[in-house]
Amino acid sequence: MLHLITGGARSGKSRHAETLALAHPGRVVYLATAACDPADAEFAARIAHHRARRPAAWGFAETGANLARALEAHAAPDTLLLVDCMTMWLMHFVDGGCGGGLGQRWPEARAQLLATLPRLPGTVLLVTNELGWGVMPMGAATRAFVDELGRLNQDLAAVADKVTLVACGLPLALKGGQ
């Protein structure tokens, strides 16, 4: 079962995914995707906040750029994989770190992920950001990133069994019911 959970920054999407994972009767593995070194204090605080909320009993892995391989390595029929988040995963493919355009490795990694997801046993929760509701970004690189995440989210939603939008901490089922 694949469940895509989307929403804006600080909408409660990660908390919603964690609540679903807490209710899972089997093994839970948290797959962290952050690509950029937390050089600034605010980003480091976000990571620390997520770590503090995770139960010690959950498994944990950092995916790096090869999310498909990490999913395959940890998926099992009784396991729930919580991937947080797709936006940070996309950052692995930005040329020059967290500020350039998308690199040449992106199309293959994207295709591999979309081919892998439907084949996985168990449950997968994918957390992502809905970035297209704000002001049009001024820089071309930022516009390209927002556009690519939007296209990725659409493709993930198409293969997902469930899609939930979280706003103000409230989940709204878009596909597959609650």
JODA-V289659 format. One record per helix or strand. SS is the DSSP state (H for helix, E for strand). FROM is the first residue (numbers start at 0). LEN is the number of residues. If there is no record, write none. Layout:
# JODA-V289659
ss & from & len
SS & FROM & LEN
SS & FROM & LEN
This chain:
# JODA-V289659
ss & from & len
E & 1 & 6
H & 12 & 10
E & 26 & 6
H & 40 & 13
E & 58 & 4
H & 66 & 8
E & 78 & 6
H & 85 & 6
E & 93 & 1
E & 101 & 1
H & 105 & 12
E & 122 & 7
H & 139 & 20
E & 161 & 6
E & 169 & 6
